[in-house]
Amino acid sequence: MIMQTKTFITKQFKTGGSQVVRLSAEIAYPPNTQLSVWREGERIIIEPANESLKNAANLFYQLSHYLIDSDFQRMEVEETQRQW
């Protein structure tokens, strides 16, 4: 199934210390929908929060960009015998 998308141009504004984006009623989420928001480079992604684990793999993938250093090298550890 191909999902057709319609693009809307909107502006952001500040209220208090927060930035606000006005969404058209055609694409707005229902009232009281809990949303997850994160940044990927220059993009800000907003989607319904999923309280189940079905998107856990996607979440770990997103977090990996912040948790894993691309220059990370595993430290070699010398095995020693324990003296119990």
N, C-alpha and C positions, 0 to 999 in steps of 0.2 A: 504494500500500500504506500503510495506516495503522498506525503503530507504537504499540502500547499500552505505556504506562508505568505503573509502580507506584511510589508514593512511599514512602520509608522515612524515619523520623525517627531521627537519630543524634546523638551528642554529639562534640564535639572535646575533645582533651586535649593537654597538653604533655608531651613527652619530650625531655629535654635542652633545646636552644634551638629545637626545632621543634614546630609544631602538627601534630597527627595527627587524622585523621578515620577512623573505623571504618566500612567498607562491608559491607553484608550480602553473604553468599556468593552470593545470587541476582543481584546486580548487579556483583559484583567482577570486575576484569579478571584474566585468566590470570596465573600467576606470571611474573615477569621481563618483563612488558610495560612498555616504555618509554612514559612518559606526558608530555604537554604540559600545563602548568598556567598559567593567566593569569586576571587579574581584569578584569571588566567591571562597573564601578560597585560595587554590593554583592554581585554574584555572583562566585563562583570557579568557573571552568570547568576540568574535567579530562577529557582525551580521549587516546586512543592517539596517540603521536607518529607523524607520517607522514614518512617519510624521502624520499618522492618529492616532485615539484613539483606534484602534482595539486591541492593545497590552497594553492598559493602566492598566488592571488588573495585568498583569505580571510585569509591571514596579512598581506598588505599592507593590506587593509581594516582589520584589527584594529590594526595598527601606525599607521595614518594618524591615529587619535585622539590618539596620543602625539607624532607627528612634525609634524603640520600644525596651525599656529595658526589658528583661525578668523578672527582679525583680521589675518592676513597679507596684505600688499599688495605687489605686485611693485614693486621699485624701478625707476624710469625711469633709463635709462643713455643718455647722449648719444653718438651714433655719431660717431667721428672717423676721418678718413682716416689710414691708416698711412703712414709714410714709411720705406720699406725701403731 
